[in-house]
């Protein structure tokens, strides 16, 4: 007579992720594929976080990120399945490293196309200078050289040197070190000599100024860090790699808006068995002493779950915050459990600037707009304006803006015969003391005046059919961001690599961070890289291969 053992299946570890932004959903997909039972709790009524999408009066507005690069990061997420050895795959397969610049029809991999349609955008940006001239940046060296010859012929030789040196930074800083987690000082010290050799630690604007005499070219090749919350005058020159990230893999658009990509990632997460609860704001991260035999004062603190604003307690084996780094610690982790991320340290960190964003719809008058999908409108001052926003924290007499007109690519985002657009203006965060209830409407009117008077969008006010805006108060309130910052800690040298908030909490065991506030930093590609970094740390801590 045979005797069979009753085998009790091992309980899957429960992970709770706070926030359904790009970082939270990307990590959720990875944890589900590794066998965790993952719940994402989101205080808003839908997914996306900063990438939330709003539909009103027949218009669809992406409220946050609109520039999609490195599409193979997205393909990797959609290709994940249960229990695969996902973390051991090469970060950058040979065919990716050797791939030419993206061209039409190459935007999405085979698994991506099952979930969302990505299309390439050319040019990447139209950069419009204050004198009305413009530069269409598309990553094509031939076209780039032609435009430099027209606008600043004295800088052609400088461009060749910049191109070579920025490529070297990209190859070392992104291709080789892109997924390096700087959890300790020795890891950081090992890369310092290379960064010094590449001159990647001086400021980006200073770096570009070595190669270009023209103020216009200095602006063209340094402005991109503003899209991830960095001041070109203070971010390290390693961010010159953004130029090559875009040049190598292109700039893309998800048909239906960035919100369509968010929904596609949610679908993938739920197909893997993950769950999301909306309207579920987190009041506290539940932290207890470790139940070991060590003296009470030396026992590590451990994350045991979350307490929702509704009063509901959700137990968990690990907790990940995709929320704002500063408010995660200041509001949700007891002060007694924080030795490294103390109030003093968190409040002393430099936060990124904030934004005023105007979402508007207007009638198409039948005349073609002299605009592209992505437009950078630069004011008469560059360096002085940046110092006012990041340093003095005042509103200047002028402004620069990023004008997004997705209906030039995807007319379905607006009613027939109309355009949907948003324009984003960098402004100081709420450490400025500005009253946005007063200053917000005034700045909106100034922006509309500019767009009309400069003939960027002729007769705009007469054609408007919808208009609304957000200010730093939206980031502080709705998105629960410390001081209303829009991108987390400012990516200056002393807040980069090891000195940027760690993805594995130094204070609380089984508490992790993911997203723009953690390593490697802001921007959609970096946030997806952050998810992979954090997944690796969790796999290591929980004994997975």
Secondary structure, DSSP 8 states (H G I E B T S, - for coil): -------------EEEEE--BHHHHHHHHHHHHTT-EEEEEESSSSSBGGG-EEEETTEEEE-S---B--HHHHHHHHH--TT--GGGS-SS-HHHHT--S--TT-SS-TTGGGT--EEE-SSSEEEE-TTS-EEEE-S-HHHHHHHHHHH-GGGHHHHHHHHHHHHHHHIIIIIITTT----SHHHHHHHHHHHHHTT-SSBHHHHHHTT--SHHHHHHTTGGGGGGT--TTTBBGGGGHHHHHHHHH--EEETT-HHHHHHHHHHHHHHTT-EEEES--EEEEEEEE--SSS-GGGS-EEEEEEEETTS-EEE-SEEEE-S-HHHHHHHHS-GGG-SSS-HHHHHHS-B--EEEEEEEEEE--SS--S--SEEEE--S-SHHHHIIIIII----SS--EEEE-GGGT-GGGS-TTEEEEEEEEEE--GGG---HHHHHHHHHHHHHHHHHHTTSSTTHHHHEEEEEEE-HHHHHHTS--GGG-SSSB--BGGGSGGGS--SB-SSEETEEE-STTSSS-SSHHHHHHHHHHHHHHHHHHTT--
